[in-house]
Structures are given as structure tokens and as C-alpha cells.
Amino acid sequence: MALKFATDVSTAQTDYGTVLLDERAGEYWELNPTATLVVKVLMAGGDEADAAAALADEFDVDLAQATHDVEALVRELRTSGLAG
């Protein structure tokens, strides 16, 4: 399922990944390069399987581990209210 950040979440690309600002809570979140890749794939309309495949290809990790990591990231972003 594609990912979309909440309207009150601002993003900024950095040399180290992506920074998210939750304007409601005034909290910053930092996504490392692997999480940034996953978010880019999902925001471009890809699903979790696409994101896991991209992660496995780009960072040479096992597909099962990549799938687990993608699921955990998406769950955390949604649980925190940053994304829907």
C-alpha cells in the first residue's frame, strides 16, 4: 500500500537520510538512508513488497529481513501518526 505523510508532517532531505517534523507534537524524526529508500518507494506508489525488493537490492540484505524491516517501519510511521 502506498504511503502518505500526514498534512502536518514536514520533510527535509539531508546528507544522512530524511528528517521529519511532526508539527503537532513539535518532534523531529530522522530516517536513515535505508528508511529513506523505503519511504521513497512507498510514496511513489509502490507497495511494501516493492520497497523490500528495493532495499534488498540497494543494500544487499536478505529479502526476508528487508520485508520485516519495511513492515516494522511502516507500522511505526502509522502508529506514530506520521503517515497514513
VOZA-808645 format. One line per 8 residues: number of its first residue (from 1); their letters; for each residue x, y, z of N, C-alpha, C, O. Coordinates in pm, whole numbers, plus 32768, in hexadecimal, padded with zeros to 4 digits. Example, Ala and Ser with C-alpha at 12.3 -4.5 7.8 and 13.67 -1.06 7.14 Angstrom:
! VOZA-808645
1) AS) 8527,7DC7,830C,84CE,7E3E,830C,8528,7EB6,830C,8590,7EB4,834E  8505,7F1F,82C4,8557,7F96,82CA,850A,8003,8313,853D,8072,8324
! end
This chain:
! VOZA-808645
1) MALKFATD) 8054,7F8A,8000,8000,8000,8000,8058,807C,8000,80BB,8082,8049  8036,80DD,7FB0,8081,8159,7FA9,807C,81A0,8030,8022,8189,8081  80DD,81F5,8046,80E9,823D,80C4,80DA,82D1,80A9,8107,8304,8041  809C,8316,8105,808E,83A7,80FB,80A0,83E1,8186,8062,83B3,81E6  80F5,8448,8191,8107,8488,8212,808E,84DD,8234,804B,8511,81DB  8074,84EB,82B5,8007,8540,82E3,8022,85D0,82B6,8095,85F6,829E  7FB9,861F,82AB,7FC7,86A8,8279,801B,86FF,82D4,8055,8762,82A7  8024,86DE,8354,8074,872F,83B0,80FD,86F2,83CB,8139,870A,8434
9) VSTAQTDY) 812F,86A5,836B,81B7,866F,8372,8208,86AA,82FF,81E5,869C,828A  8274,86ED,8324,82CF,8727,82C1,8348,86CC,82B0,8372,868A,830F  837F,86C8,8238,83F4,8675,821E,8465,86C8,81E3,844D,872C,81A0  84DF,869D,81FE,8555,86DC,81C4,85BE,8671,81AC,85DB,8621,8205  85F7,8671,8134,8663,8615,8114,86E5,864B,814E,86FE,86C4,814A  8737,85F2,8184,87BA,8619,81B7,8822,85BB,817A,8801,8560,812F  889E,85D3,819A,8909,857A,816C,88FF,84F0,81AC,893A,8490,817C  88B3,84E6,8218,88AB,846B,8266,8825,8425,825B,8810,83C0,829F
17) GTVLLDER) 87CA,8456,820A,8747,841A,81FA,86DB,8484,81F1,86E5,84E1,81A1  8673,8476,8242,8602,84D2,8240,85DE,84F7,82CF,85DD,84A2,8328  85BF,8576,82E3,858F,85A4,8365,84FB,85C1,8356,84CF,8600,82F6  84AE,8593,83B8,841E,85AD,83BC,8402,8606,8434,843B,85F2,849F  83AC,8668,8421,8380,86BD,848F,82EB,86A8,84A2,829A,86C7,844A  82C7,8675,8515,823B,8667,853A,8213,86ED,8578,8230,8707,85EC  81D1,8740,852A,81AF,87C7,8556,814A,87C7,85C9,8144,8827,8615  80FA,875D,85D6,809A,8756,8644,80E2,8748,86C9,80C2,878E,8729
25) AGEYWELN) 8142,86EF,86CE,8187,86D1,874B,820A,871D,875A,8245,8720,87C6  8238,875C,86ED,82B8,87A1,86F1,832E,8742,86FC,8396,8765,8733  831E,86C9,86C8,8386,8663,86D1,83C6,864B,8648,8384,864E,85E1  8449,8634,864C,8494,8611,85D3,84AD,857B,85D1,84C3,853C,8639  84A8,8543,855A,84CB,84B8,8544,8535,84B6,84D6,852C,8504,8477  8597,8460,84E4,85FD,8455,847C,85F7,83CA,843F,85FF,8365,8486  85EA,83C4,83BB,85EB,8346,8372,8675,8332,8336,86A8,838B,82F2  86B0,82C1,834F,8733,82A4,8314,8723,8287,827E,86B2,8283,824C
33) PTATLVVK) 8790,8272,8237,8786,825C,81A7,8730,81E4,817F,86ED,81E8,8118  8730,817B,81CE,86DC,8108,81AB,8648,812A,81BA,85F7,8109,8163  8625,816C,8227,8599,8195,823C,856F,81FB,81D3,84FD,81F9,81A5  85C9,8253,81AD,85AC,82B6,8145,858A,8271,80C1,852C,8299,807D  85D6,820B,809D,85BA,81C0,8023,8530,8180,8029,84E3,8189,7FC9  8511,8142,8097,848E,8101,80A8,841F,8168,8098,83BE,8151,8050  842C,81D9,80DB,83C4,8241,80D4,83B6,8275,8045,8346,828A,8017  8424,8289,7FFF,841D,82B9,7F74,83CF,8258,7F1C,837B,8282,7ECC
41) VLMAGGDE) 83EB,81D8,7F2A,83A5,8173,7ED9,8310,8175,7EF9,82BD,8174,7E9E  82EE,8178,7F79,8262,8177,7FA0,8218,81F6,7F78,81A4,81F0,7F51  825A,8268,7F81,8219,82E6,7F5E,8209,82F5,7EC7,81B7,8343,7E97  825A,82A9,7E7D,824F,82AC,7DEB,81E4,824B,7DB9,81D1,823B,7D41  819D,820A,7E17,8130,81B2,7DF1,8150,811E,7DFA,80FA,80CA,7DE1  81CC,80FE,7E1F,81EF,8072,7E2F,81B1,8037,7EAC,8184,8080,7F04  81AF,7FB3,7EB2,817C,7F72,7F2A,81F1,7F42,7F80,8265,7F56,7F5D  81D0,7F02,7FF0,823A,7ED7,804B,8297,7E70,800B,830E,7E6E,802A
49) ADAAAALA) 8263,7E1C,7FB4,82B8,7DBA,7F6F,831B,7E01,7F13,838F,7DD8,7F09  82EE,7E6B,7ED0,8348,7EB9,7E7A,83B6,7EFA,7ECD,842B,7EFB,7EA6  838F,7F30,7F41,83F0,7F73,7F98,8455,7F0F,7FCE,84CC,7F2D,7FD6  8427,7E98,7FF4,8482,7E31,8027,84E4,7E05,7FB9,855A,7DF2,7FD4  84B3,7DF6,7F41,850A,7DCE,7ED1,8573,7E3A,7EB6,85E8,7E1A,7E9E  854A,7EB8,7EB9,85A9,7F27,7EA3,8611,7F29,7F13,8688,7F3F,7EF9  85E6,7F14,7F8D,8641,7F12,7FFF,86A5,7EA0,7FF4,871C,7EB3,800C  8674,7E2A,7FD0,86CC,7DB5,7FC0,8732,7DCC,7F51,87A7,7DA8,7F5F
57) DEFDVDLA) 8705,7E07,7EE2,8760,7E21,7E72,87C8,7E8C,7E93,883F,7E79,7E7A  879B,7EFA,7ECA,87F3,7F6D,7EE2,8858,7F53,7F51,88CB,7F7F,7F48  882E,7F0D,7FBA,8884,7EFD,802E,88B2,7E6D,8044,88EC,7E4D,80AC  8899,7E17,7FE2,88C9,7D8D,7FE5,88A5,7D46,8067,88FB,7D0C,80AA  8824,7D4C,8089,87F2,7D04,80FD,8792,7C98,80D0,875D,7C9D,8061  877C,7C36,8125,8720,7BC9,810B,8693,7C00,80F9,8668,7C58,8143  864B,7BCC,8096,85C4,7BFD,807A,8566,7BEA,80F2,8512,7C40,810C  8573,7B7C,813A,851E,7B66,81AF,8538,7BD0,821A,84DA,7C03,8257
65) QATHDVEA) 85B6,7BF1,822F,85D9,7C5A,8290,85A7,7CE2,8261,8572,7D31,82AF  85B8,7CFC,81E0,8588,7D7B,81A8,84F1,7D87,81B7,84BF,7DF2,81D9  84A9,7D1B,819F,8417,7D1C,81AD,83F0,7D3A,823E,8397,7D8B,8257  8432,7CFA,829C,8418,7D12,832A,8433,7DA4,834D,83E4,7DE4,8393  84A3,7DD9,831D,84C8,7E64,833B,8464,7EC8,8300,8441,7F2A,8341  8437,7EAE,8287,83D4,7F06,8247,8352,7F04,8297,8319,7F6D,82B3  8325,7E8F,82BC,82A9,7E84,830B,82B5,7ECE,838F,8257,7F12,83B8  8327,7EC1,83D1,833C,7F04,8452,833D,7F9C,8441,8301,7FE3,8492
73) LVRELRTS) 837F,7FCE,83D9,8384,805E,83C1,82F9,8095,83A3,82D1,80FB,83DC  82B1,8054,834C,822A,8084,8329,81CF,8082,83A4,8182,80E0,83BA  81D9,8019,83F1,8187,8010,846B,81A8,8083,84CA,814E,80C1,8502  8228,80A1,84DC,8252,810E,8535,8224,8195,8501,81F4,81E8,854F  8230,81AD,847F,8204,822D,8446,816D,823F,8457,813F,82AD,8475  8122,81D5,8444,8090,81DE,8451,8066,81E8,84E3,800D,8237,8505  80A4,819A,853A,8082,819D,85C8,809F,8226,8605,8055,8256,865B  810B,8264,85D8,8130,82E7,860C,80D9,8358,85D6,80DF,83C9,8606
81) GLAG) 8088,8338,8571,8032,839E,8534,8079,83F1,84CA,8041,8452,8498  80F3,83CC,84A8,813C,8417,8442,810A,83FA,83B5,8112,8450,835D  80D8,8383,83A0,80AE,835A,831A,802C,830B,8321,8006,82D3,8388  7FEA,8309,82AF,7F6E,82BE,82A5,7F70,8266,822D,7F0F,821E,8214
! end
